[in-house]
């Protein structure tokens, strides 16, 4: 499909999101954490060797895979359904459970007993050296240094917390100047800045056929209607080489989208064709990108594949003992 000349229908729509801006310094609630020195060179080298490991969630557990060989290097029992979130340090993954955000050390590997408490653990956002955890159940934002576990996993690091006026499904981010931006979950605000796009309220399926390209400078976004055969879920869009978007579609291919033109420029066959899930928690294919390599799950075959996004070549594949569901790269 190189040079696909299909024209996608574009719609430019103004957007707005209600957020609250809180200066952490002005409010007197700056984080008590400081920049932690890295461990000794020898220790750092051993950690670096394990950076970028892959965590895969399945029913009742989490597996850690080597990114080069896709060999399972550790498995840990957990709840029936967990979500996985990169912590941003190349080693740590936050495992979303009913208790909160449980810390997984992918280098050891070990599922630690450390948990950032949350009644309904939600989004994890990494930016500007801070990792921000959002609790939908209380509206609480927890802020920690991204490198907070550089000296090990002996205890939870110091954290700054901010609680919004009302619990809601939201997200927060700390800007580099220390300003906290967080969604407001009242009758005047909703979280609307998203990458996937759906506009049919009567459609109960989880498959999507359009993407939204958000222009934060112009305060607008462009809706791109994709070709009929390109359908995906919220797990199936990632950014990668060339600043392209890579869409894992139900036809089993990774479709390459140029955000500048809104055109599909290439497609790489990877897995068998698949159908959308009946429930959003059900296992279905997902894509995560690390540099030029994409990792794609194929639940129907209990498999995971590594793909070179510069060529479309499938570098390696492995069959797991369990059906993969969530996936994260440390």
C-alpha positions in Angstrom: 0.0 0.0 0.0 2.9 2.4 -0.5 1.9 5.8 -1.7 -1.8 5.2 -1.0 -3.6 8.1 -2.6 -6.9 7.6 -0.9 -8.3 10.9 0.2 -9.5 11.2 3.7 -12.4 13.5 4.6 -11.2 16.2 6.9 -13.2 18.3 9.4 -11.7 21.1 11.4 -13.5 21.6 14.7 -12.8 24.1 17.5 -12.3 22.5 20.9 -12.1 23.4 24.5 -11.4 21.6 27.7 -12.2 22.9 31.1 -9.0 22.7 33.2 -7.8 24.2 36.4 -4.3 25.7 36.6 -2.7 25.4 40.0 0.8 26.8 40.7 2.3 24.3 43.0 4.9 26.8 44.2 2.5 29.6 44.8 0.1 27.4 46.6 2.9 26.4 48.9 2.6 22.7 48.1 5.8 22.1 46.1 7.0 18.6 46.1 9.3 17.6 48.8 11.3 15.4 46.5 14.6 16.6 45.0 16.6 15.4 42.0 17.9 12.0 43.2 21.5 11.1 42.1 21.8 8.0 40.1 23.2 5.0 41.7 26.8 3.9 41.1 28.0 3.4 37.6 28.1 -0.4 38.0 24.5 -0.4 39.4 23.3 2.0 36.7 24.8 -0.3 34.0 22.9 -3.3 35.3 19.7 -1.3 35.3 20.3 0.2 31.9 20.6 -3.4 30.5 17.1 -4.1 31.6 15.5 -0.8 30.5 12.7 -0.8 28.0 11.3 -4.2 29.2 7.8 -5.0 28.2 5.0 -5.7 30.7 2.0 -7.6 29.5 -1.2 -8.0 31.5 -3.4 -11.1 31.3 -6.2 -12.5 33.3 -4.9 -13.0 36.8 -1.3 -11.7 36.3 1.4 -9.7 34.7 4.4 -11.0 32.7 7.7 -9.1 32.0 9.4 -9.7 28.6 12.8 -9.0 27.3 12.4 -6.4 24.4 15.0 -8.1 22.2 14.1 -11.7 22.5 10.5 -11.4 23.8 11.5 -14.1 26.3 9.3 -14.0 29.5 11.7 -13.1 32.3 9.2 -13.0 35.1 5.5 -13.6 35.9 3.5 -12.3 38.8 0.0 -13.1 40.1 -2.4 -10.1 40.2 -6.1 -9.3 39.8 -8.2 -10.7 37.0 -8.0 -7.4 35.1 -5.2 -4.8 35.5 -4.1 -1.8 33.5 -0.4 -1.0 32.8 1.2 2.4 32.7 4.8 3.3 32.0 6.3 5.4 34.9 8.7 7.1 32.6 12.1 6.0 34.1 12.8 3.1 31.7 12.3 0.6 34.4 9.1 1.1 36.4 5.5 0.3 35.5 2.5 1.4 37.5 0.0 -1.5 37.6 -3.6 -0.3 38.1 -5.4 -2.5 40.6 -8.4 -2.1 42.8 -6.1 -0.8 45.6 -4.4 1.8 43.5 -1.2 2.1 41.5 1.1 -0.9 42.4 4.7 -0.6 41.4 6.3 -3.1 39.1 10.1 -3.2 38.8 10.8 -4.7 35.4 14.6 -4.8 35.8 14.6 -7.2 38.8 11.9 -8.1 37.9 9.5 -7.9 40.9 6.0 -6.8 41.6 6.6 -4.8 44.7 4.3 -4.3 47.7 4.5 -0.5 47.1 1.1 1.0 46.2 0.0 4.6 45.6 -3.5 4.3 47.1 -6.4 5.1 44.9 -10.1 4.2 45.0 -10.4 4.2 41.2 -6.9 4.5 39.7 -7.0 6.2 36.3 -4.5 7.9 34.0 -0.8 8.2 34.5 0.9 11.2 32.7 4.7 11.7 32.4 6.1 15.2 31.6 8.9 17.5 32.6 10.5 15.0 35.0 7.2 14.4 36.9 4.9 11.4 36.9 1.3 12.3 37.7 -1.3 9.7 38.9 -5.0 10.5 38.9 -7.6 8.9 41.1 -11.0 9.1 39.4 -12.7 8.0 42.7 -11.6 11.0 44.7 -10.4 13.5 42.1 -6.9 13.4 43.7 -3.8 14.1 41.7 -0.5 12.5 43.1 2.7 14.0 41.8 6.2 12.3 42.1 9.5 12.7 40.5 9.8 10.4 37.5 13.2 9.2 38.8 11.9 8.7 42.4 12.8 5.0 42.3 16.4 5.6 41.1 17.7 4.5 44.5 15.5 1.5 44.7 12.1 0.3 45.8 12.5 0.2 49.6 9.6 2.6 50.2 7.2 4.9 48.4 8.8 8.3 47.5 7.6 11.6 48.8 4.7 13.0 46.8 2.6 16.1 46.4 -1.2 15.7 46.3 -4.0 17.9 45.0 -7.6 17.1 45.3 -10.2 18.6 43.0 -13.7 19.7 44.2 -15.4 16.6 42.8 -14.4 13.0 41.8 -14.5 12.5 38.1 -12.8 10.6 35.3 -10.0 13.0 34.6 -6.3 13.7 34.0 -3.6 16.0 35.3 -0.2 17.2 34.0 2.6 19.2 35.6 4.2 21.7 33.3 7.9 22.5 33.4 7.3 25.8 35.2 5.6 23.9 38.1 2.0 24.7 37.0 -0.4 21.8 37.5 -3.1 21.5 34.9 -6.0 19.3 35.9 -9.5 18.6 34.5 -12.5 19.9 36.3 -15.3 17.4 36.7 -18.3 19.6 37.3 -21.3 20.4 35.1 -19.2 22.9 33.1 -16.3 20.8 32.2 -15.4 17.5 30.6 -12.2 15.9 29.4 -12.5 16.3 25.6 -8.9 16.4 24.3 -8.5 12.9 22.8 -6.7 11.3 19.9 -9.4 8.8 18.8 -12.7 10.0 17.6 -16.3 8.9 17.7 -19.4 10.9 16.9 -22.3 8.3 16.7 -23.9 8.1 20.2 -26.0 5.1 19.1 -23.0 3.0 18.1 -22.3 0.7 21.0 -19.2 -0.9 19.4 -15.6 0.0 20.4 -14.3 0.2 16.8 -13.4 3.6 15.5 -12.9 4.8 11.9 -11.6 8.4 12.4 -8.8 10.1 14.3 -8.5 13.6 15.7 -5.3 15.5 15.0 -5.0 18.1 17.8 -3.3 21.4 17.1 -2.6 22.9 20.5 -1.2 26.1 19.0 -4.3 26.8 16.8 -6.7 25.6 19.5 -8.4 23.3 17.1 -8.4 19.8 15.9 -8.8 18.1 12.6 -11.0 15.0 12.2 -9.7 12.6 9.7 -12.1 10.0 8.3 -10.1 6.8 7.6 -10.6 4.3 4.7 -13.4 1.9 5.5 -11.0 -1.0 6.1 -9.0 0.9 8.8 -10.8 0.4 12.1 -9.2 0.4 15.5 -9.9 0.8 19.2 -8.4 3.2 21.8 -5.4 0.7 22.2 -4.4 0.8 18.6 -2.8 4.3 17.8 0.8 5.2 18.6 3.3 7.7 17.5 6.6 6.6 16.1 9.4 7.2 13.5 9.1 10.2 11.3 6.6 11.7 13.7 4.0 9.4 12.0 0.9 7.9 13.6 0.8 4.1 13.5 -2.7 2.6 13.5 -3.2 -1.1 14.2 -6.4 -2.0 12.3 -8.8 -4.8 12.4 -7.5 -5.9 9.0 -4.3 -7.0 10.8 -2.1 -4.3 9.3 -0.3 -1.3 10.8 -1.4 1.7 8.8 1.0 4.6 8.7 -0.6 8.1 8.9 1.1 11.3 8.0 -0.3 13.9 10.5 0.7 16.8 8.2 -1.5 15.6 5.3 -3.9 13.2 6.9 -3.0 10.6 4.3 -2.3 6.9 4.8 1.2 6.4 3.3 1.9 2.8 4.0 0.6 -0.4 5.6 2.4 -3.3 7.2 0.8 -6.8 7.5 1.4 -8.0 11.1 -1.4 -10.2 12.5 -4.6 -12.0 11.4 -7.7 -9.9 11.0 -9.7 -9.4 14.2 -13.0 -8.1 15.5 -13.7 -5.4 18.0 -14.3 -6.4 21.7 -17.7 -6.9 23.2 -16.5 -5.1 26.3 -13.6 -2.6 26.5 -11.8 -4.8 29.1 -11.8 -7.8 26.8 -8.5 -8.8 25.3 -7.9 -7.4 21.8 -4.8 -6.4 19.8 -2.8 -3.4 21.1 0.3 -1.5 19.9 3.1 0.2 21.9 6.1 1.8 20.3 9.7 2.2 21.7 11.9 4.1 19.3 11.6 2.4 15.9 10.2 -0.8 17.2 6.5 -1.5 17.7 5.2 -4.3 20.0 1.9 -5.7 18.9 -0.3 -8.2 20.9 -2.3 -10.9 19.2 -4.7 -12.3 21.8 -6.3 -14.8 19.4 -2.9 -16.6 19.2 -1.6 -15.7 22.7 1.3 -14.0 20.9 3.3 -10.8 20.8 5.3 -9.5 17.9 8.1 -7.0 17.4 8.0 -4.9 14.2 10.6 -2.6 12.7 8.4 0.5 11.8 11.0 1.8 9.3 10.6 -1.3 7.1 7.5 -3.1 8.3 9.6 -6.3 9.0 8.4 -8.6 11.8 11.6 -9.0 13.8 10.4 -11.6 16.2 7.3 -13.3 17.6 6.6 -15.3 20.7 3.7 -17.4 21.9 2.8 -16.8 25.6 1.3 -19.1 28.2 -1.5 -16.6 28.7 -3.7 -14.4 26.6 -2.2 -10.9 26.5 -4.4 -8.0 27.3 -2.7 -4.8 28.5 0.8 -3.9 27.5 3.3 -1.2 28.6 7.0 -0.5 27.9 9.0 0.5 31.0 
